[in-house]
Amino acid sequence: MKIFLDPRLGSVHELITYSDTLVSVHENYSNTEDYRPNAKLPVDFRKLDEREVNQYTDSLDELSLDDELNFAAIFPCDPQSDQTLDFSPFVSLSPINVLNPSVDHANSPSITLDRVSGFRLGLHLDTWDEHDIDSRWKSRNRIVVNRGPADRYVYLVMVPIEEMAQSIGQLKDIHPCEVADTYLARAETPIPTLRLLQRPDVAYVISTERIVHDACVCSRLNQAESRHYLGHFVKP
């Protein structure tokens, strides 16, 4: 898997940093009573070296249908796109499902809430389509637009869920979210995680049902509104 970057956004080193260290939220942050007990987040970010740039990133111009849904991308997004559902240069192969927008504040290490328990998740896998491991490639991916005013960070664990399942010897009856949590807890080698800078009026598209992820708002003095869309987004 690679992250495809629109050149208009700036250089790779401005947009992406690297971590291979995951920590327990409860053991390493204060005021984390609202996080689930096993929540993890990456720390100790640094710039990508040239080998990592080649391994994990590419220009958006190089993304094609051959990549199917096995990619992440970040690109400018005109404000009118939310009304017209025109997320050029991407189109969806299925009807676009508009989710509720969210306003996130810069008072937490990460922002994603569990819809049932209300706890913050930390690094996690989405379950909109409820496919099992073998069918996760059929899942919709997701476009998230930052409408500002603050910048956001997006965390991506660069190990697809299928590879996680193979690594831990996953049994057929284990839910993919449990597979992801087990992998993050058991991994004996460093786990590569990239942090994307998402400025206002910038969107990302990621298969969040196959890629473990989370996000936070950068500024401690501001908030960011994000808008969310599900579809089978590809670049023709």
PAZAPA-4460 file (N, C-alpha, C; in steps of 0.05 Angstrom, whole numbers, plus 32768, in hexadecimal, padded with zeros to 4 digits):
% residues 236
    n_x    n_y    n_z   ca_x   ca_y   ca_z    c_x    c_y    c_z   seq   type   mol
   8011   7FE8   8000   8000   8000   8000   8011   8019   8000     1      M     A
   8009   802D   7FF0   8017   8047   7FF0   8003   805E   7FF4     2      K     A
   800E   8075   7FFC   7FFE   808D   7FFE   8005   809E   7FE6     3      I     A
   7FF1   80A6   7FD7   7FF4   80B6   7FBE   7FEE   80D3   7FC5     4      F     A
   8001   80E4   7FBE   7FFF   8100   7FC6   7FFC   8112   7FAE     5      L     A
   7FE9   8125   7FB0   7FE6   8139   7F9C   7FFD   814D   7F9E     6      D     A
   800D   8151   7F89   8024   8163   7F8B   801E   817F   7F93     7      P     A
   8005   8188   7F8F   7FFD   81A3   7F97   7FFE   81A8   7FB5     8      R     A
   7FFF   8193   7FC4   7FFD   8195   7FE1   8018   819B   7FEE     9      L     A
   802E   8196   7FE0   8048   819A   7FEC   8059   8181   7FEA    10      G     A
   8070   8181   7FF6   8082   816B   7FF5   807A   8155   8008    11      S     A
   8084   813D   8002   807F   8126   8014   8087   812C   8030    12      V     A
   809F   8138   8034   80A9   813D   804E   8099   8151   805E    13      H     A
   808A   8162   8050   8078   8175   805D   805F   8167   8067    14      E     A
   8056   8153   8058   803C   8147   805C   803C   812E   806D    15      L     A
   8051   811F   806D   8051   8104   8079   8069   8101   808C    16      I     A
   8064   80F6   80A3   8079   80EE   80B6   8074   80D1   80BE    17      T     A
   8089   80C5   80CA   808A   80A8   80CE   808E   80A1   80EC    18      Y     A
   8080   808C   80F5   8085   8081   810F   8084   8063   810E    19      S     A
   8094   8056   811E   8091   8038   8121   808D   8031   813E    20      D     A
   8083   8044   814E   807F   8040   816B   8062   8045   8172    21      T     A
   8054   8031   817B   8039   8033   8185   8039   8032   81A4    22      L     A
   8029   8042   81B1   8028   8042   81CE   800B   8040   81D7    23      V     A
   8007   8038   81F0   7FED   8038   81FD   7FE5   8055   8203    24      S     A
   7FCD   805C   81FB   7FC4   8077   8200   7FC2   807C   821E    25      V     A
   7FB8   8069   822D   7FB4   806D   824A   7FCE   806F   8259    26      H     A
   7FE3   8063   824F   7FFD   8064   825D   800E   807C   8255    27      E     A
   8007   8089   823F   8019   809D   8235   800D   80B9   8231    28      N     A
   7FF2   80BB   8236   7FE5   80D5   8234   7FD5   80DA   824E    29      Y     A
   7FD0   80F3   8253   7FBF   80FA   826A   7FA2   80FE   8261    30      S     A
   7F8F   80FD   8273   7F73   8102   826E   7F69   80F0   8257    31      N     A
   7F6C   80D6   825B   7F64   80C3   8246   7F4E   80B0   8250    32      T     A
   7F3E   80B9   8264   7F29   80A7   826E   7F14   80A0   8259    33      E     A
   7F12   80B0   8244   7EFE   80AB   822F   7F08   8099   8219    34      D     A
   7F20   808D   821C   7F2B   807B   8208   7F25   805E   8210    35      Y     A
   7F22   804D   81FC   7F1E   8030   8201   7F38   8026   820E    36      R     A
   7F36   8010   821E   7F4D   8006   822D   7F66   8000   821D    37      P     A
   7F63   7FF5   8205   7F7A   7FEC   81F5   7F81   8000   81DF    38      N     A
   7F7A   8019   81E2   7F7F   802D   81CD   7F9D   8032   81CA    39      A     A
   7FA6   8033   81B1   7FC2   8038   81AB   7FC4   804F   8196    40      K     A
   7FDB   805D   8198   7FE1   8073   8185   7FFF   8073   817F    41      L     A
   8006   807D   8168   8023   807F   8161   8030   8098   816E    42      P     A
   804A   8096   8173   8059   80AC   817E   8074   80AD   8170    43      V     A
   8084   80C2   8177   80A0   80C5   816E   80A2   80C6   814F    44      D     A
   8094   80D9   8143   8094   80DB   8126   80AE   80E9   811C    45      F     A
   80B6   80E1   8104   80CD   80ED   80F8   80C8   80EE   80DA    46      R     A
   80DA   80FC   80CB   80D8   80FE   80AE   80DD   80E3   80A2    47      K     A
   80D1   80DE   808B   80D7   80C6   807B   80F3   80C8   806F    48      L     A
   8102   80B2   806F   811A   80B2   8060   8114   80AB   8043    49      D     A
   8127   80AC   8032   8122   80A9   8015   8118   808D   800F    50      E     A
   8122   8079   801C   8117   805E   8018   80FA   805C   801F    51      R     A
   80F2   8069   8035   80D6   8068   803E   80C4   8079   802B    52      E     A
   80CF   808F   8020   80C0   809F   800D   80B9   808D   7FF5    53      V     A
   80CC   807E   7FEB   80C8   806C   7FD4   80B5   8055   7FDB    54      N     A
   80B7   804B   7FF4   80A7   8034   7FFC   808A   803B   8001    55      Q     A
   8085   8052   800D   806A   8058   8017   805B   806E   8007    56      Y     A
   8068   807D   7FF5   805A   8093   7FE9   805E   8093   7FCB    57      T     A
   804D   80A2   7FBD   804F   80A6   7FA0   803E   80BF   7F99    58      D     A
   8042   80C8   7F81   8032   80DF   7F77   8016   80D5   7F70    59      S     A
   8002   80E7   7F75   7FE7   80E0   7F6E   7FE4   80DB   7F50    60      L     A
   7FF5   80E6   7F40   7FF4   80E2   7F23   7FF9   80C4   7F1C    61      D     A
   8006   80B6   7F2E   800D   8099   7F29   7FF7   8086   7F31    62      E     A
   7FE3   8090   7F3F   7FCD   807F   7F48   7FBA   8078   7F31    63      L     A
   7FB3   805E   7F2E   7FA2   8056   7F18   7F8F   8040   7F22    64      S     A
   7F7D   8038   7F10   7F6A   8022   7F17   7F78   8008   7F1E    65      L     A
   7F91   8005   7F16   7FA0   7FEC   7F1C   7FA4   7FEA   7F3B    66      D     A
   7FA3   8000   7F49   7FA6   7FFF   7F66   7F8C   7FF7   7F74    67      D     A
   7F76   7FF6   7F65   7F5C   7FEF   7F70   7F56   8000   7F89    68      E     A
   7F50   7FF3   7FA0   7F4A   8002   7FB8   7F61   8001   7FCC    69      L     A
   7F78   7FF7   7FC3   7F8F   7FF3   7FD5   7FA1   800B   7FD4    70      N     A
   7F97   8022   7FDD   7FA7   803A   7FDD   7F9C   804E   7FF1    71      F     A
   7FAC   8062   7FF7   7FA3   807A   8006   7FAC   8092   7FF5    72      A     A
   7F9D   80A7   7FF5   7FA4   80BF   7FE5   7F9B   80D8   7FF4    73      A     A
   7FA9   80EE   7FEF   7FA2   8108   7FFB   7FA4   811D   7FE5    74      I     A
   7F8F   812F   7FE4   7F8D   8141   7FCD   7F7C   8159   7FD5    75      F     A
   7F7F   8170   7FC7   7F6F   8187   7FCC   7F52   8181   7FC6    76      P     A
   7F3F   818E   7FD4   7F23   8189   7FD1   7F13   81A3   7FD3    77      C     A
   7F08   81AC   7FBC   7EF9   81C5   7FBB   7EE1   81C3   7FCD    78      D     A
   7EDA   81D9   7FDC   7EC3   81D8   7FEE   7EA9   81D1   7FE1    79      P     A
   7EA5   81D7   7FC8   7E8C   81D0   7FBB   7E88   81B2   7FB7    80      Q     A
   7E9E   81A3   7FB9   7E9C   8186   7FB5   7E89   8179   7FC8    81      S     A
   7E87   8184   7FE0   7E75   8178   7FF4   7E58   8179   7FEB    82      D     A
   7E51   818D   7FDC   7E35   8190   7FD2   7E31   8180   7FB9    83      Q     A
   7E45   817E   7FA7   7E42   8171   7F8E   7E4B   8154   7F8E    84      T     A
   7E59   814C   7FA3   7E65   8131   7FA5   7E77   812C   7F8E    85      L     A
   7E85   8141   7F86   7E99   813F   7F70   7EB5   8141   7F7D    86      D     A
   7EC1   8129   7F82   7EDB   8129   7F90   7EF2   8123   7F7D    87      F     A
   7EF2   8132   7F67   7F07   8130   7F53   7F22   8133   7F60    88      S     A
   7F35   8121   7F59   7F36   810F   7F42   7F2B   80F3   7F47    89      P     A
   7F1B   80F0   7F5C   7F10   80D6   7F63   7EF2   80D4   7F5B    90      F     A
   7EEA   80BC   7F53   7ECE   80B6   7F4F   7EC8   809D   7F5F    91      V     A
   7EAF   8099   7F65   7EA6   8081   7F74   7E99   806D   7F61    92      S     A
   7EA0   8054   7F64   7E93   803F   7F54   7E79   8036   7F5F    93      L     A
   7E71   8041   7F76   7E57   803B   7F83   7E4C   8055   7F8D    94      S     A
   7E31   8056   7F94   7E26   806E   7F9F   7E35   8078   7FB7    95      P     A
   7E38   8092   7FB9   7E46   809F   7FD0   7E33   80A2   7FE7    96      I     A
   7E3C   8098   7FFE   7E2D   809B   8017   7E38   80B2   8027    97      N     A
   7E28   80C6   802C   7E30   80DE   803B   7E2C   80D9   8059    98      V     A
   7E42   80D9   8068   7E40   80D5   8085   7E3E   80F0   8093    99      L     A
   7E38   80EF   80AD   7E35   8108   80BC   7E51   8115   80BF   100      N     A
   7E52   8130   80BC   7E6B   813E   80C1   7E71   813E   80DE   101      P     A
   7E8A   8144   80E5   7E92   8145   8101   7EA4   815E   8105   102      S     A
   7EA2   8169   811D   7EB3   817F   8125   7EC5   8174   813C   103      V     A
   7EDF   8174   8137   7EF2   8168   8149   7F04   817E   8155   104      D     A
   7F09   817C   816F   7F19   8190   817E   7F35   8185   8184   105      H     A
   7F47   8198   8188   7F63   8191   818D   7F68   818D   81AA   106      A     A
   7F58   817C   81B7   7F5B   8178   81D4   7F5E   815A   81DA   107      N     A
   7F66   814A   81C6   7F69   812E   81CA   7F7E   8123   81B8   108      S     A
   7F8D   810E   81C0   7FA1   8102   81AE   7F96   80F8   8194   109      P     A
   7F7C   80F0   8194   7F6F   80E7   817B   7F51   80EC   817E   110      S     A
   7F42   80E8   8168   7F27   80F3   8168   7F11   80DE   8164   111      I     A
   7F17   80C6   815B   7F01   80B4   8153   7EF2   80A8   816A   112      T     A
   7ED8   80AA   816A   7EC7   809F   8180   7EB9   8086   8176   113      L     A
   7EB7   8072   8188   7EA7   805B   8183   7E8A   8062   8184   114      D     A
   7E7B   805A   816F   7E5E   8062   816D   7E4D   8055   8183   115      R     A
   7E56   803F   818E   7E46   8030   81A2   7E4E   8038   81BF   116      V     A
   7E68   8036   81C5   7E71   803A   81E1   7E76   8058   81E7   117      S     A
   7E7C   8068   81D2   7E83   8083   81D7   7EA1   8088   81DD   118      G     A
   7EB0   8072   81E0   7ECD   8074   81E6   7EDC   807D   81CD   119      F     A
   7EF2   808B   81D1   7F05   8091   81BB   7F14   8077   81B5   120      R     A
   7F1A   8072   819C   7F25   8058   8193   7F43   8057   8192   121      L     A
   7F50   806E   818C   7F6C   806B   8184   7F6D   805E   8169   122      G     A
   7F84   8052   8162   7F86   8044   8148   7F71   802E   8146   123      L     A
   7F64   802D   812F   7F4D   801B   812C   7F47   8015   810F   124      H     A
   7F35   8003   810A   7F2B   7FFB   80F0   7F0E   8001   80EE   125      L     A
   7F04   800B   80D7   7EE8   8011   80D4   7ED8   7FF7   80CD   126      D     A
   7EBE   7FF8   80D1   7EAD   7FE1   80CB   7E92   7FE9   80BE   127      T     A
   7E93   7FFC   80AC   7E7A   8004   809F   7E6C   7FEE   8090   128      W     A
   7E7C   7FDD   8082   7E71   7FC9   8070   7E71   7FAD   807C   129      D     A
   7E7E   7FA9   8093   7E7D   7F90   80A2   7E87   7F77   8092   130      E     A
   7E9A   7F7B   8080   7EA5   7F64   8072   7EB9   7F55   8084   131      H     A
   7EBC   7F3B   8080   7ED0   7F2D   808E   7EEC   7F32   8082   132      D     A
   7F01   7F25   808D   7F1C   7F2B   8084   7F1F   7F25   8066   133      I     A
   7F15   7F0E   805D   7F19   7F06   8041   7F0A   7F17   802E   134      D     A
   7EF6   7F26   8037   7EE5   7F37   8025   7EEA   7F54   8029   135      S     A
   7EFD   7F5C   803A   7F01   7F78   8040   7F08   7F88   8027   136      R     A
   7F14   7F7C   8013   7F1B   7F8B   7FFB   7F02   7F95   7FEC   137      W     A
   7EEA   7F8A   7FF3   7ED1   7F94   7FE7   7EC7   7FAD   7FF4   138      K     A
   7ED1   7FB4   800B   7EC6   7FCA   801B   7EC9   7FE5   800D   139      S     A
   7EB7   7FF7   8013   7EBA   8012   8009   7ED2   8020   8017   140      R     A
   7EDE   8032   8009   7EF2   8044   8016   7EE4   805E   801E   141      N     A
   7EF3   8070   8029   7EE6   8088   8035   7EF6   80A1   802E   142      R     A
   7EE8   80B6   8025   7EF4   80D0   8022   7EEC   80E1   803A   143      I     A
   7F01   80EE   8046   7EFD   8100   805C   7F08   811B   8054   144      V     A
   7EF8   8130   8055   7F00   814B   804E   7F04   815C   8067   145      V     A
   7F1A   816A   8069   7F1E   817D   807F   7F15   8198   8076   146      N     A
   7F00   81A2   8082   7EF6   81BD   807C   7F00   81D2   8091   147      R     A
   7F13   81CA   80A2   7F21   81DD   80B3   7F10   81E8   80CA   148      G     A
   7F1A   81FC   80D7   7F31   820D   80CF   7F4C   8201   80D7   149      P     A
   7F4D   81EC   80E8   7F66   81E1   80F1   7F70   81CB   80DF   150      A     A
   7F8A   81C6   80E0   7F96   81AF   80D2   7F8F   8196   80E2   151      D     A
   7F90   817F   80D4   7F8C   8165   80E0   7FA5   8154   80DB   152      R     A
   7FA9   8140   80EC   7FBC   812A   80E6   7FAC   8111   80E3   153      Y     A
   7FB4   8100   80D0   7FA8   80E6   80CB   7FBE   80D1   80CF   154      V     A
   7FB9   80BD   80E0   7FCB   80A7   80E5   7FC3   808F   80D4   155      Y     A
   7FD7   8082   80C7   7FD1   806A   80B7   7FE6   8055   80BD   156      L     A
   7FDD   803E   80C6   7FEF   8027   80CA   7FF2   8019   80AF   157      V     A
   800B   8017   80A6   800F   800E   808A   8011   7FF0   8087   158      M     A
   7FFF   7FE2   8095   7FFD   7FC5   8094   7FDF   7FBF   808F   159      V     A
   7FD7   7FB6   8078   7FBA   7FB0   8073   7FB0   7F9A   8085   160      P     A
   7F96   7F9A   808A   7F8A   7F87   809D   7F8F   7F6A   8095   161      I     A
   7F90   7F65   807B   7F94   7F4A   8072   7FB0   7F40   807A   162      E     A
   7FC4   7F52   8079   7FDF   7F4B   8082   7FE0   7F47   80A0   163      E     A
   7FD1   7F58   80AE   7FD0   7F55   80CB   7FC5   7F39   80D3   164      M     A
   7FAF   7F32   80C5   7FA2   7F18   80CB   7FB5   7F01   80C6   165      A     A
   7FC3   7F02   80B0   7FD6   7EED   80AA   7FEC   7EEC   80BE   166      Q     A
   7FF5   7F03   80C8   800B   7F04   80DC   8004   7EF7   80F6   167      S     A
   7FEB   7EFB   80FF   7FE3   7EF0   811A   7FD6   7ED5   8118   168      I     A
   7FD3   7ECA   80FF   7FC6   7EB0   80FC   7FA8   7EB2   8102   169      G     A
   7F9B   7EC6   80F7   7F80   7ECD   80FC   7F6D   7EB5   80F6   170      Q     A
   7F5A   7EB0   8109   7F46   7E9C   8105   7F2E   7EA9   80F7   171      L     A
   7F1E   7E99   80E9   7F08   7EA4   80D9   7EF3   7EB3   80E9   172      K     A
   7EF0   7EAC   8102   7EDA   7EB7   8112   7EE2   7ED0   8121   173      D     A
   7EFA   7EDA   811D   7F03   7EF2   812B   7EFC   7F0B   811A   174      I     A
   7EEF   7F1F   8126   7EE7   7F37   8118   7F00   7F46   810F   175      H     A
   7F00   7F52   80F7   7F17   7F61   80EE   7F21   7F76   8101   176      P     A
   7F0F   7F84   8110   7F18   7F98   8123   7F28   7F8B   813A   177      C     A
   7F20   7F73   8142   7F2F   7F64   8156   7F4A   7F5B   814B   178      E     A
   7F4B   7F54   8132   7F64   7F4D   8125   7F77   7F64   8126   179      V     A
   7F6E   7F7C   8120   7F7F   7F94   8120   7F89   7F9A   813C   180      A     A
   7F77   7F98   8150   7F80   7F9D   816C   7F94   7F89   8175   181      D     A
   7F90   7F70   816E   7FA2   7F5A   8175   7FBE   7F5F   8169   182      T     A
   7FBE   7F66   814F   7FD7   7F6B   8141   7FE7   7F82   814E   183      Y     A
   7FD9   7F98   8155   7FE7   7FAE   8161   7FF1   7FA8   817C   184      L     A
   7FE3   7F96   818A   7FEC   7F8E   81A5   8003   7F7A   81A5   185      A     A
   8004   7F68   8191   8017   7F52   8191   8030   7F57   8180   186      R     A
   802F   7F6A   816E   8045   7F6C   815A   8060   7F6E   8168   187      A     A
   8072   7F5D   815F   808D   7F5C   816A   80A1   7F6E   815B   188      E     A
   8099   7F77   8144   80AA   7F89   8134   809D   7FA5   8133   189      T     A
   80AD   7FBA   812E   80A1   7FD5   812C   808B   7FD6   8117   190      P     A
   8076   7FE5   811D   805F   7FE7   810B   8060   8003   80FD   191      I     A
   8064   8004   80E3   8066   801E   80D5   804C   802C   80D5   192      P     A
   804C   8045   80DE   8035   8056   80DD   803C   8071   80D1   193      T     A
   802C   807A   80BE   8031   8094   80B2   801D   80A9   80BD   194      L     A
   8026   80C1   80C0   8014   80D7   80C8   8012   80EC   80B2   195      R     A
   7FFA   80EF   80A7   7FF5   8102   8092   7FEB   811C   809D   196      L     A
   7FF6   8132   8093   7FEC   814D   8099   7FD6   8153   8085   197      L     A
   7FBE   8158   8090   7FA6   815E   8080   7F9D   817B   8086   198      Q     A
   7FA4   818D   8075   7F9D   81A9   8078   7F80   81AE   8070   199      R     A
   7F75   81C5   8077   7F59   81CB   806E   7F56   81CA   8050   200      P     A
   7F3F   81C1   8047   7F38   81BE   802A   7F4A   81A9   801D   201      D     A
   7F52   8195   802C   7F61   817E   8022   7F52   8165   802B   202      V     A
   7F51   8152   8019   7F42   8139   801E   7F56   8121   801C   203      A     A
   7F4F   810C   802B   7F5D   80F3   8027   7F48   80DD   8020   204      Y     A
   7F51   80C9   8011   7F41   80B1   800C   7F51   8099   8014   205      V     A
   7F45   8088   8025   7F53   8071   8031   7F3F   805B   8034   206      I     A
   7F48   8042   8031   7F37   802B   8037   7F39   8026   8055   207      S     A
   7F28   8035   8064   7F2A   8034   8081   7F1F   801A   808D   208      T     A
   7F14   8008   807C   7F0C   7FEE   8086   7F23   7FDA   8083   209      E     A
   7F39   7FE2   8076   7F50   7FD0   8073   7F69   7FDC   8080   210      R     A
   7F69   7FF6   8085   7F81   8004   808F   7F7B   800F   80AB   211      I     A
   7F8A   8007   80BF   7F87   8012   80DA   7F8F   8030   80D9   212      V     A
   7F7F   8041   80E7   7F83   805D   80E4   7F78   806C   80FC   213      H     A
   7F7D   8086   80FE   7F70   8098   8110   7F78   80B4   8108   214      D     A
   7F6F   80C9   8116   7F75   80E4   810F   7F74   80F6   8128   215      A     A
   7F7F   810E   8126   7F7D   8122   813B   7F7E   813D   812E   216      C     A
   7F77   8152   813E   7F79   816D   8135   7F93   8179   813F   217      V     A
   7FA1   8187   812E   7FBC   818F   8135   7FBD   81A6   814A   218      C     A
   7FAF   81BC   8144   7FB1   81D3   8155   7FA3   81CE   8170   219      S     A
   7FAF   81D8   8185   7FA2   81D7   81A0   7F8E   81EE   81A4   220      R     A
   7F8C   8200   8191   7F7C   8217   8195   7F65   8218   8181   221      L     A
   7F60   8202   8173   7F4C   8203   815E   7F3E   81E9   815A   222      N     A
   7F2D   81E7   8146   7F1E   81CF   8140   7F1D   81CB   8122   223      Q     A
   7F15   81B4   8119   7F13   81AE   80FD   7EF9   819F   80F7   224      A     A
   7EEB   81A7   80E2   7ED3   8198   80D9   7EDB   8185   80C4   225      E     A
   7ED4   816C   80C7   7ED9   8158   80B2   7EBF   814D   80A7   226      S     A
   7EBF   8147   808D   7EA8   813D   807F   7EAF   8122   8072   227      R     A
   7E9D   810F   8074   7EA3   80F3   806F   7E91   80E7   805A   228      H     A
   7E9D   80D8   8047   7E8E   80CC   8031   7E98   80B0   802B   229      Y     A
   7E86   809D   8029   7E8C   8081   8023   7E86   807B   8006   230      L     A
   7E97   806D   7FF9   7E93   8064   7FDD   7EAA   8051   7FD5   231      G     A
   7EA9   8049   7FBC   7EC0   803A   7FB1   7ECF   804E   7F9F   232      H     A
   7EDF   805F   7FAD   7EEC   8075   7F9F   7F06   806B   7F91   233      F     A
   7F08   8072   7F77   7F1F   806B   7F67   7F26   8083   7F56   234      V     A
   7F3F   8083   7F4C   7F48   8098   7F3A   7F49   808C   7F1E   235      K     A
   7F37   8094   7F0C   7F36   8088   7EF1   7F50   808B   7EE1   236      P     A
***
